[in-house]
Amino acid sequence: MTIHVNIGAAKTRLSQLLAAIRRGEEVIITRDGEPEARLLPVDPDANRKAIAEKRRRFYGSWKGKVTDNVDWFAPLTEAELAEWYDAPLYNPPVIDESAA
């Protein structure tokens, strides 16, 4: 069933029109008897699909710009690397008790 309603009545009866849409009815809003708009139910998965597509486009824009084969230690010499690997993780400060 199709419901035709003018703009003024649509403003005052919006909740009733939304209930009609949930029941599967079609709602047409008219102005001076001419169809102006049609109210349709929202696809519950549409928002989820739109967000997924937006993420795909964003991460796809990084394609070819980010690589995982970067050699982070290339600027260091062999001696510097050995010193770095052999260094303790934490060097506590040495307190000179003779100065006290």
C-alpha positions in Angstrom: 0.0 0.0 0.0 1.2 3.5 -0.8 0.6 6.4 1.6 0.5 9.9 0.0 1.0 12.8 2.6 1.7 16.5 2.1 4.7 18.1 3.7 2.9 19.7 6.6 1.2 16.4 7.6 4.5 14.6 7.2 6.2 16.9 9.7 3.5 16.3 12.3 3.1 12.5 11.7 6.8 11.6 11.1 6.8 8.8 13.8 3.7 7.3 12.3 5.1 7.4 8.8 8.3 5.7 10.0 6.2 2.9 11.6 4.4 2.5 8.3 7.8 2.1 6.5 8.8 -0.5 9.0 5.6 -2.4 8.2 6.6 -2.4 4.5 4.4 0.4 3.2 5.6 3.0 0.8 5.4 6.7 1.8 5.3 9.5 -0.8 5.6 13.1 0.4 3.8 15.6 -1.8 3.8 19.3 -2.3 0.7 20.8 -3.9 -0.3 17.3 -5.0 2.9 16.7 -6.8 5.3 13.9 -5.5 8.3 15.5 -3.9 10.1 12.6 -2.1 9.7 9.0 -1.2 10.7 7.5 2.2 12.5 4.2 2.1 13.7 1.9 4.9 17.5 1.9 5.5 19.4 -1.3 4.7 20.9 -2.3 8.1 24.1 -3.5 6.5 24.6 -0.4 4.4 26.5 1.5 7.1 28.7 -1.5 7.8 29.4 -1.9 4.1 30.2 1.8 3.6 32.7 1.8 6.5 34.4 -1.3 5.2 34.7 0.3 1.7 36.1 3.4 3.2 38.8 1.4 5.1 39.6 -0.5 1.9 40.1 2.7 0.0 42.3 4.2 2.8 44.6 1.2 3.2 44.7 0.6 -0.5 46.0 4.1 -0.9 49.2 3.0 0.9 49.8 0.2 -1.6 53.4 0.4 -2.9 54.4 3.2 -0.5 55.1 1.1 2.6 57.6 -1.8 2.5 58.6 -4.2 5.3 62.0 -5.0 4.0 63.8 -2.0 5.4 67.2 -2.7 6.8 67.1 -0.5 10.0 70.7 -1.3 11.0 72.3 -0.5 7.6 73.9 2.8 8.9 75.7 1.0 11.8 79.1 -0.6 11.4 79.7 -4.2 12.5 81.5 -2.9 15.7 78.6 -0.5 16.5 76.1 -3.4 16.1 78.1 -5.7 18.3 78.3 -2.9 21.0 74.6 -2.3 20.7 73.7 -6.0 21.1 76.1 -6.5 24.0 74.9 -3.5 26.0 72.8 -4.2 29.0 69.2 -3.2 28.9 69.4 -1.0 32.0 72.5 0.8 33.3 71.8 2.0 36.9 73.5 5.2 37.8 76.7 4.8 39.8 76.6 6.7 43.1 79.8 7.8 44.5 79.4 7.4 48.3 82.8 8.9 49.1 81.6 12.4 48.2 79.0 12.3 50.9 
